[in-house]
Amino acid sequence: MLIGSIKSLIRPYMANGKTEAKRIGSFGEAAAKKYLKKIGYKILKTNWSYKNYEIDIIALDSEILVFVEVRTRSSDALVGGYNSITKKKRESLKIAFNAYMAKIGYVKYYRFDVIEISWDKISNASELRHFENIPLW
């Protein structure tokens, strides 16, 4: 899905003394959140953390609890967002997931999604890809 021009969306994330990677990550998470709301998800939590582990977005897709990892990359990156999820990152997501589940209790349906955003710095256009129900472990 092509988001198109993102100048107004990215501007707030290009200030406040953040590193470029953090600013791009914040932009990606905001774009992913907007996209998920647009397709009918209910956002429950953003940047939920347990110790040093974090889940970018926790949402409901109908009755399914969805844990979303957002990966934002430059369009000229050698590895796309989906493929950039390392074993170490999968392990940290599993720790955060287990902590969240321990906190809320039993949930019948849940899944993991990845939203990959490829951003072209020159044209200021982006492309969003949503991978549903991906295996993390």
SULDASUL-V540654 format. One record per pair of residues at least 6 apart in sequence whose ideal C-beta (glycine too) atoms are under 7 Angstrom apart, sorted by the first residue. I is the first residue (numbers start at 1). GAP is how many residues later the second one is. D is the distance in Angstrom with one decimal. If there is no record, write none. Layout:
BEGIN
i=I gap=GAP d=D
i=I gap=GAP d=D
END
This chain:
BEGIN
i=1 gap=127 d=5.1
i=2 gap=125 d=5.6
i=3 gap=28 d=6.3
i=3 gap=123 d=4.8
i=3 gap=125 d=5.6
i=4 gap=121 d=6.1
i=5 gap=119 d=5.9
i=5 gap=120 d=6.4
i=6 gap=118 d=5.7
i=6 gap=120 d=5.4
i=7 gap=117 d=5.5
i=9 gap=18 d=6.7
i=9 gap=21 d=6.5
i=9 gap=22 d=6.3
i=10 gap=17 d=4.7
i=13 gap=10 d=4.5
i=13 gap=13 d=4.3
i=13 gap=14 d=4.5
i=14 gap=9 d=5.4
i=18 gap=8 d=7.0
i=24 gap=48 d=5.2
i=24 gap=95 d=6.8
i=25 gap=47 d=5.7
i=27 gap=45 d=6.6
i=28 gap=42 d=5.0
i=28 gap=44 d=2.9
i=28 gap=89 d=4.5
i=29 gap=17 d=6.8
i=29 gap=27 d=5.6
i=29 gap=41 d=5.0
i=31 gap=86 d=5.8
i=31 gap=95 d=6.8
i=31 gap=97 d=6.5
i=32 gap=25 d=6.3
i=32 gap=36 d=6.6
i=32 gap=38 d=4.5
i=32 gap=83 d=4.3
i=32 gap=85 d=6.9
i=33 gap=10 d=5.9
i=33 gap=13 d=6.4
i=33 gap=24 d=6.2
i=35 gap=93 d=5.8
i=36 gap=7 d=6.4
i=36 gap=21 d=6.8
i=36 gap=23 d=5.6
i=37 gap=6 d=6.4
i=41 gap=18 d=4.3
i=41 gap=19 d=6.4
i=41 gap=20 d=5.2
i=41 gap=25 d=6.8
i=42 gap=17 d=6.1
i=42 gap=18 d=4.4
i=43 gap=14 d=6.5
i=43 gap=16 d=5.1
i=44 gap=14 d=4.8
i=44 gap=15 d=5.8
i=44 gap=16 d=6.3
i=45 gap=13 d=4.1
i=46 gap=10 d=7.0
i=46 gap=11 d=5.5
i=47 gap=7 d=6.0
i=47 gap=9 d=6.5
i=48 gap=6 d=6.8
i=48 gap=7 d=4.9
i=48 gap=10 d=5.6
i=48 gap=52 d=6.4
i=50 gap=46 d=5.2
i=50 gap=49 d=3.7
i=50 gap=50 d=7.0
i=53 gap=39 d=4.8
i=53 gap=42 d=4.8
i=53 gap=43 d=3.9
i=54 gap=42 d=6.1
i=55 gap=12 d=5.4
i=55 gap=38 d=6.8
i=55 gap=41 d=4.9
i=55 gap=42 d=6.9
i=55 gap=45 d=6.6
i=56 gap=12 d=5.7
i=56 gap=13 d=5.7
i=56 gap=14 d=4.5
i=57 gap=11 d=3.9
i=57 gap=13 d=6.7
i=58 gap=9 d=5.9
i=58 gap=42 d=7.0
i=59 gap=7 d=4.9
i=59 gap=9 d=6.4
i=60 gap=6 d=6.9
i=63 gap=46 d=5.8
i=64 gap=45 d=4.5
i=64 gap=46 d=6.5
i=64 gap=47 d=5.9
i=65 gap=42 d=5.0
i=65 gap=44 d=6.7
i=65 gap=45 d=4.2
i=66 gap=45 d=5.7
i=66 gap=47 d=5.5
i=67 gap=30 d=5.9
i=67 gap=43 d=7.0
i=67 gap=45 d=5.0
i=68 gap=45 d=4.9
i=68 gap=47 d=6.0
i=69 gap=16 d=6.6
i=69 gap=24 d=6.3
i=69 gap=45 d=5.0
i=70 gap=45 d=4.9
i=71 gap=10 d=2.7
i=71 gap=11 d=6.5
i=71 gap=13 d=5.7
i=71 gap=14 d=6.9
i=71 gap=43 d=6.3
i=71 gap=45 d=5.1
i=72 gap=9 d=6.5
i=72 gap=45 d=4.4
i=72 gap=47 d=6.3
i=73 gap=7 d=6.3
i=73 gap=8 d=5.0
i=73 gap=11 d=6.9
i=73 gap=45 d=5.8
i=74 gap=45 d=6.1
i=74 gap=47 d=6.3
i=75 gap=43 d=4.8
i=75 gap=44 d=6.1
i=75 gap=45 d=4.2
i=80 gap=36 d=5.8
i=80 gap=38 d=6.9
i=81 gap=33 d=7.0
i=81 gap=35 d=3.4
i=81 gap=36 d=6.6
i=82 gap=32 d=5.2
i=82 gap=34 d=4.9
i=82 gap=49 d=5.7
i=85 gap=29 d=6.9
i=90 gap=46 d=4.9
i=90 gap=47 d=5.9
i=93 gap=43 d=5.7
i=94 gap=42 d=6.3
i=94 gap=43 d=5.6
i=101 gap=6 d=6.8
i=111 gap=21 d=6.8
i=111 gap=22 d=4.5
i=112 gap=22 d=5.4
i=112 gap=24 d=5.2
i=113 gap=17 d=6.5
i=113 gap=18 d=6.2
i=113 gap=19 d=5.1
i=113 gap=20 d=7.0
i=113 gap=21 d=6.6
i=114 gap=17 d=4.5
i=114 gap=20 d=5.5
i=115 gap=13 d=6.4
i=115 gap=15 d=5.4
i=116 gap=13 d=4.6
i=116 gap=15 d=7.0
i=117 gap=9 d=5.5
i=117 gap=11 d=5.2
i=118 gap=8 d=6.4
i=118 gap=9 d=4.7
i=119 gap=7 d=4.5
i=120 gap=6 d=7.0
END
